[in-house]
Amino acid sequence: MINTSFDVALEAPMQGVWFCSLFGFGIGTTMIYRYMEGRGLWRAPPSREPLPASAR
């Protein structure tokens, strides 16, 4: 990825759009994850007690 970021080909719209979109999507996803995690909006559901082997 580092080699392609300094490549002249990224100046062309055909490849530059994909490059910027990929990094923008990654940055946006990270921002949403940090926001949701900080607010406690992603909580695991309460776990159930496992059944004993004799009950199966």
C-alpha positions in Angstrom: 0.0 0.0 0.0 2.8 2.4 0.7 4.3 1.8 -2.7 1.1 2.6 -4.4 0.4 5.7 -2.5 3.5 7.3 -4.0 2.9 6.0 -7.5 2.1 8.4 -10.3 -0.8 6.2 -11.4 -2.9 7.5 -8.4 -3.1 10.9 -10.1 -5.4 9.3 -12.7 -9.1 9.3 -11.7 -9.5 5.6 -12.5 -7.2 4.5 -9.6 -7.3 7.6 -7.4 -11.0 7.3 -6.7 -10.7 3.7 -5.5 -7.7 4.6 -3.3 -9.4 7.5 -1.6 -12.7 5.7 -1.3 -11.0 2.7 0.4 -9.1 4.9 2.9 -12.2 7.1 3.5 -14.4 4.0 4.2 -11.8 2.7 6.7 -11.5 6.0 8.5 -15.3 6.4 8.6 -15.8 2.9 9.9 -13.2 3.5 12.6 -15.0 6.8 13.7 -18.4 5.0 13.9 -16.9 2.1 15.9 -15.2 4.4 18.4 -18.4 6.5 18.8 -20.6 3.5 19.3 -18.1 1.8 21.7 -17.7 5.0 23.8 -21.5 5.4 24.2 -22.0 1.8 25.2 -24.4 1.1 22.3 -22.8 -2.2 21.5 -23.4 -4.4 24.4 -23.3 -8.2 24.3 -26.6 -9.9 25.0 -26.8 -11.5 28.4 -25.4 -14.9 28.3 -27.5 -17.9 29.3 -26.4 -20.6 31.7 -25.0 -23.7 29.8 -27.1 -26.8 30.2 -25.6 -29.6 32.3 -24.6 -32.7 30.4 -27.3 -34.7 32.1 -30.0 -32.4 30.8 -29.2 -33.0 27.1 
